[in-house]
């Protein structure tokens, strides 16, 4: 399988949000909005995410667009890992 035509490659993406409590906002738990999702999109392809309300569709999209910084995983766009690139470098 040729990998040179892969536009977006998402590997083991995770996005957890902390649940805080009390005046000092200490973390007591976490919500696993996206837990270990992987897929790739080739040039010219379209991907549709389908699922129940609250299953992580929007969070996945926001992680790919880097509106959220993922908890773990890898997002490769045009051969460059953008998973943890600083916000000013993304622009």
N, C-alpha and C positions, 0 to 999 in steps of 0.2 A: 504494500500500500504506500503510495507516494504521500509524503507529509508536507511537501513544499507548497501545496495549495490549501493548507489549513490556515484560515484567517484568525479564528479564536479557538483556543484550546484551554478548557477548564478542567483541572485535575484536583480531585479530593477537596473541593471548596467547602469551607465551614464558616458560618457566621453565628456567633453566640452573643446574646445581649445580656448584660448583668442585671440581676434583680437586687436592688438595694433596699436597706431598711434603716430606720432610725435617723437621728439628727446628724450623725456623722456619715450617713449614706454608705454604710459598709455593705459589701457584697455578701448576700446570703444564699444566692443561687444564680442560675443562668438559664435563659431561654434559648434553646437550640432552634433557631429560625431556619437555618440551612445546615444539614449535617451530612457531609461526604457526598457531594454531587460531582459527577464528571461527565463531560461531553465535549465535542468539538464541532465547529462550523466551518465548512470549506467555502472558498470563494464562490459566490454565486448561489449558495444555499440559503434557505430561510429556516429558522428554528422556531417552533411554537411551543411554549411551556403551558401545559394544561394541568389543572389540579384544583382541589378544594380551596375554599377561602382559608387563608392562614397557613398554607403549606409551604410558603417560601418563594413563590414565583417572583414577586416584586423585589424581595431582598436579594435574590440571585442576580436579577438585572441591575440593581443598584451597586452590588459588589463588582460586577463586570465593568460598569461605567465608572467605578471608583468613587461613587458617592458615599460608600461605606468602605472602610478598610477591613478586609476579611480577617477572621480569627486565625484561619489556617488554609492551606491549599495554594494552588498556583493558577494564575490567569496569564496566559501567553497570547499576546496580540501581535500579529505579523512577525512572529519569531522573537519578540521581546517580552520578557517576564515583567508584567506591570503590577504584580500582586501587592508589592510593598514600596513602590516608587513614591517618593514624596509628592505632595499635591502640586507644588510649583513646577515640577519636572513633567507632570502629566499634561499640563496645559501647553 
